[in-house]
Structure formats: C-alpha cells, structure tokens
Amino acid sequence: MDKKTANEHKAKIFLEDDIKEPVGHLIEHRLPWLTLGLLGGMGIAMLVSGFEESLSRDVRLVFFIPIIVYMSDAIGTQTETIYIRHLKKTGAGFWKYIVKETILGFSFGVIFGTLLGFFAYFWLKDFKVALAAGIAMLINVTIAPILATVVPNLLYRRHTDPALGSGPLATVIQDGLSLFIYFSIATLIIF
C-alpha cells in the first residue's frame, strides 16, 4: 500500500468528530459502544455481588473502591489518548509502545500502591486491609496501560475508529478487572 492510500485508509478509520458532524451521525457511531459499557457495568455489578460475604465481613473494603477504579481508569485514559494520537500519526510501533507502557504502568503501580497502602494503614490501623488495597492498586495500575494500548490497537487493526470504541470498551474491562482483582486479593489476605 503506497503512502497516499495508507493515509486515506487512516482517514476512514478516524471519524471527523467535530462541530460539522450531525448529531444523528454521532449518536449512531457512539451509542453501540456506550451501550456495551452499560451492559458491562451491569455485569460488573453482578460480579461485585459475588463478593457480598467479604464486603459484609469488612465494610471498610468499600472505602477503597473509588480510588482503585479511578486510578486504573485515569492511567488507562492517559495511555489511550496518547496511543490513539500515535496511531493516527504513524499506525506503527505497537510492540515498542507496549513495552514502554508496561514499564510505566509498573512504575506507577509501585508508587501509587505504596502510597495507598501507607494511607490505608495510617488511617485504619489495619495491616491486612492496607496490604490488600496497596497490592490491588499495584496490580491494577500495572495492567491499565497495557489494556489501554491493546484495545485501541485491536480496534485499529479491525478498521474501527479507536477514538470511539477504546474509551467505553477499555473502561468497562478495566473496571471489572480492577474490582475482581481487588476483592480477590482482599478475600485472600483478610479472610
């Protein structure tokens, strides 16, 4: 494929989502991904209900849900945004990018997992809860940029605009994974 054809191909994948697009067109392209997110969220609610016994035994586990989910999503969103911009410009370099993001994710995981663990310990004076929160943060923040690179790359390779699908799809996967990892670790460590 010559350079001109490749650029035309890229332009077809990335929609021109700007002020000129009709609202109906935007709804048509965004609604399926957001509906997938809603359905995934319903599935996550059912997943969390599977940890009802652990939550009822120590309600303090609920305190850390927002921060663990938020940090995973925030790091994933940063990675997605930067990687999609990279895809639009070059469309290449996936393996180099995934290695770099894995190192970044692990580095952030160590930093934020340690900070959250210390915060939880000093706040609640419970080593097991602090350890569970810290380890869950480490693992989830390490995974987030990997997932946020893989999802847009898969969509791009399927000739689907990664700017439309990556956010809802990667977020619902990351949220479910974050909660599953957190509650699994908490159940193993605390109970």
C-alpha positions as CSV (number, residue, x, y, z in Angstrom):
1,M,0.0,0.0,0.0
2,D,1.5,3.3,-1.0
3,K,1.7,6.3,1.4
4,K,-1.3,8.1,-0.2
5,T,-3.5,5.0,0.1
6,A,-2.4,4.4,3.6
7,N,-3.3,7.9,4.7
8,E,-6.7,7.7,3.0
9,H,-7.2,4.4,4.9
10,K,-6.3,6.0,8.2
11,A,-8.7,8.9,7.5
12,K,-11.5,6.5,7.0
13,I,-10.8,4.8,10.3
14,F,-10.7,8.0,12.3
15,L,-14.0,9.8,12.0
16,E,-14.1,13.6,11.8
17,D,-15.8,14.1,15.1
18,D,-16.0,17.8,15.1
19,I,-18.6,20.6,15.0
20,K,-19.5,19.7,11.4
21,E,-20.8,16.2,12.2
22,P,-24.6,15.9,12.5
23,V,-25.8,14.8,16.0
24,G,-27.6,11.8,14.5
25,H,-24.4,10.6,12.9
26,L,-22.5,10.9,16.2
27,I,-25.3,9.1,18.1
28,E,-25.2,6.3,15.5
29,H,-21.4,5.8,16.0
30,R,-21.2,6.3,19.8
31,L,-24.3,4.6,21.0
32,P,-23.2,1.0,20.4
33,W,-20.0,1.5,22.4
34,L,-21.8,3.2,25.2
35,T,-24.5,0.5,25.3
36,L,-21.7,-2.1,25.5
37,G,-20.4,-0.1,28.5
38,L,-23.8,-0.1,30.2
39,L,-24.1,-3.8,29.7
40,G,-20.6,-4.3,31.0
41,G,-21.4,-2.2,34.0
42,M,-24.4,-4.4,34.8
43,G,-22.2,-7.4,34.6
44,I,-19.7,-5.8,36.9
45,A,-22.5,-5.1,39.5
46,M,-23.2,-8.8,39.4
47,L,-19.5,-9.6,39.7
48,V,-19.3,-7.4,42.8
49,S,-22.3,-9.1,44.3
50,G,-20.3,-12.3,44.3
51,F,-18.1,-10.7,46.9
52,E,-21.0,-9.8,49.2
53,E,-19.8,-12.0,52.0
54,S,-16.3,-10.4,52.0
55,L,-17.9,-7.0,51.9
56,S,-20.3,-7.8,54.8
57,R,-17.4,-9.1,56.9
58,D,-15.4,-5.9,56.5
59,V,-17.3,-2.9,55.0
60,R,-14.0,-0.8,55.1
61,L,-13.1,-2.6,51.8
62,V,-15.7,-0.3,50.1
63,F,-13.7,2.8,51.1
64,F,-11.0,2.0,48.5
65,I,-13.2,1.1,45.5
66,P,-13.3,4.6,44.1
67,I,-9.6,5.3,44.3
68,I,-8.6,1.9,42.9
69,V,-11.0,2.1,40.0
70,Y,-10.3,5.8,39.4
71,M,-6.5,5.5,39.3
72,S,-6.7,2.5,36.9
73,D,-9.1,4.4,34.6
74,A,-7.1,7.6,34.8
75,I,-3.9,6.0,33.8
76,G,-5.6,3.9,31.1
77,T,-7.3,7.1,29.7
78,Q,-3.9,8.9,29.5
79,T,-2.4,5.9,27.7
80,E,-5.3,5.6,25.3
81,T,-5.3,9.2,24.4
82,I,-1.6,9.3,23.7
83,Y,-1.6,6.0,21.9
84,I,-4.6,6.9,19.7
85,R,-2.8,10.1,18.7
86,H,0.3,8.0,17.9
87,L,-1.8,5.6,15.8
88,K,-3.4,8.4,13.9
89,K,0.1,9.8,13.0
90,T,2.0,6.6,12.4
91,G,-0.1,3.4,12.7
92,A,3.0,1.5,13.7
93,G,5.3,0.6,16.7
94,F,2.9,-1.4,18.8
95,W,5.5,-3.7,20.5
96,K,7.8,-0.9,21.3
97,Y,4.9,1.1,22.7
98,I,3.5,-1.8,24.8
99,V,7.0,-2.4,26.4
100,K,7.3,1.3,27.3
101,E,3.7,1.4,28.8
102,T,4.3,-1.8,30.8
103,I,7.3,-0.2,32.4
104,L,5.4,3.0,33.1
105,G,2.4,1.0,34.5
106,F,4.6,-1.0,36.8
107,S,6.4,2.2,38.0
108,F,3.1,4.0,38.6
109,G,1.8,0.8,40.3
110,V,4.7,0.7,42.8
111,I,4.3,4.4,43.6
112,F,0.5,4.5,43.9
113,G,0.3,1.1,45.6
114,T,2.8,2.1,48.2
115,L,1.1,5.5,48.8
116,L,-2.4,3.9,49.1
117,G,-1.1,1.1,51.4
118,F,0.5,3.6,53.7
119,F,-2.5,5.8,53.7
120,A,-4.8,2.9,54.4
121,Y,-2.6,1.7,57.3
122,F,-2.3,5.1,59.0
123,W,-6.0,5.8,58.5
124,L,-7.5,2.5,59.6
125,K,-4.6,0.9,61.6
126,D,-5.2,-2.4,59.8
127,F,-2.3,-4.0,58.1
128,K,-4.3,-6.6,56.1
129,V,-6.7,-4.0,54.7
130,A,-3.8,-1.7,53.8
131,L,-1.9,-4.6,52.2
132,A,-4.9,-5.6,50.1
133,A,-5.5,-2.1,48.9
134,G,-1.9,-1.5,48.1
135,I,-1.4,-4.7,46.2
136,A,-4.6,-4.3,44.3
137,M,-3.5,-0.8,43.3
138,L,-0.1,-2.1,42.2
139,I,-1.6,-4.8,40.0
140,N,-4.4,-2.7,38.5
141,V,-2.2,0.3,37.7
142,T,0.3,-2.0,36.1
143,I,-2.3,-3.6,33.9
144,A,-4.2,-0.4,33.0
145,P,-1.7,1.0,30.4
146,I,-1.3,-2.4,28.8
147,L,-5.0,-2.8,28.3
148,A,-5.3,0.8,27.1
149,T,-2.7,0.1,24.4
150,V,-4.1,-3.3,23.3
151,V,-7.8,-2.3,23.0
152,P,-7.2,0.7,20.6
153,N,-4.7,-1.4,18.6
154,L,-7.2,-4.2,18.1
155,L,-9.9,-1.7,17.0
156,Y,-7.5,0.0,14.7
157,R,-6.5,-3.3,13.1
158,R,-10.2,-4.2,12.7
159,H,-10.6,-0.8,10.8
160,T,-12.8,0.6,13.6
161,D,-12.2,4.1,14.9
162,P,-10.3,3.6,18.2
163,A,-11.3,7.0,19.4
164,L,-14.9,5.9,19.6
165,G,-14.6,2.4,21.0
166,S,-11.5,2.4,23.1
167,G,-12.8,4.5,25.9
168,P,-16.0,2.6,26.7
169,L,-14.6,-0.8,25.9
170,A,-11.3,-0.4,27.8
171,T,-13.0,1.3,30.7
172,V,-15.6,-1.4,31.3
173,I,-12.9,-4.1,31.0
174,Q,-10.6,-2.3,33.3
175,D,-13.3,-1.5,35.9
176,G,-14.4,-5.1,36.0
177,L,-10.8,-6.4,36.2
178,S,-9.9,-3.8,38.9
179,L,-12.8,-4.8,41.2
180,F,-12.3,-8.5,40.6
181,I,-8.6,-8.2,41.4
182,Y,-9.2,-6.0,44.5
183,F,-11.9,-8.2,46.0
184,S,-10.0,-11.4,45.2
185,I,-6.8,-10.1,46.9
186,A,-8.8,-8.7,49.9
187,T,-10.6,-12.1,50.3
188,L,-7.3,-14.0,50.2
189,I,-5.4,-11.6,52.6
190,I,-8.1,-10.7,55.1
191,F,-10.2,-13.8,55.3
